[in-house]
Amino acid sequence: MTKRKKKSKDEKPQVEEQELPSTEQAKLDQEVSEEPSEQIPSDAMTVEDFQAEIEALRAQADEYLDGWQRSRAEFANYKKRTEREKEEIHAQVTGKILTHYLDIIDDLERALRDQPMESGSNAWAEGIKLIYIKLTAILESEGIEPIAADGITFDPNFHEAISYEENDDHQDGQVIEVVQRGYKLGDRVLRPAMVRVAK
């Protein structure tokens, strides 16, 4: 009969180390390598990269702002231009219509200048004068005004000379007489004044 050795209390059982198959070892190695690391990933952006991106975005924002301001200025200019064109068209149409009434004004002026001197014709003359005043007031309300000509220097932009005459009472180039009054609408001449000019 063989005697068994008694194991002491302090003695630990020996565990035989077993080798793991290579696939299991590879799995363990992979799990260890996948543990989070405190190192910064290689693809992370640096401060310089952020600053460069901010500068690029600022440049793009400035470009958009500049484009918006240009568009706004162009629209304001377009509005002013269309308003100016509307005013010009209105002035042309108004001038064309009212030019027909200038002949009536001429006739009324001639009638008042050549009115008969009989006492019974005063009422008639007053009636003609009232019509003349009313018609000139309508023209003035539309912006039509007579062109100054009598006694001033001849200006081909506003006057049309029908004759050049020797005259001791007037200087050379001065208007002697207005034969037919001229009219303008703003800066636009509707009809030049027909004048006699001294030479």
NORLIN-V140437 format. One line per field, one symbol per residue. ss: DSSP state (a for helix, b for strand, c for the rest). burial: 1 if it has 24 or more other ideal C-beta (glycine too) atoms within 12 Angstrom, else 0. A space follows every 50 residues. Layout:
# NORLIN-V140437
ss = ???
burial = ???
This chain:
# NORLIN-V140437
ss = cccccccccccccccccccccaaaaaaaaaaaacccccccccccccaaaa aaaaaaaaaaaaaaaaaaaaaaaaaaaaaaaaaaaaaaaaaaaaaaaaaa aaaaaaaaaaaaacccccaaaaaaaaaaaaaaaaaaaaaaaccbbbcccc ccbcccccbbbbbbbccccccccbbbbbbbccbbbccbbbbcbbbbbbc
burial = 00000000000000000000000000000000000000000000000000 00000000000000000000000000000000000000001001100110 11001101100000000000000000010001001100100101111010 0001000111100000000000011111011111100111111111110
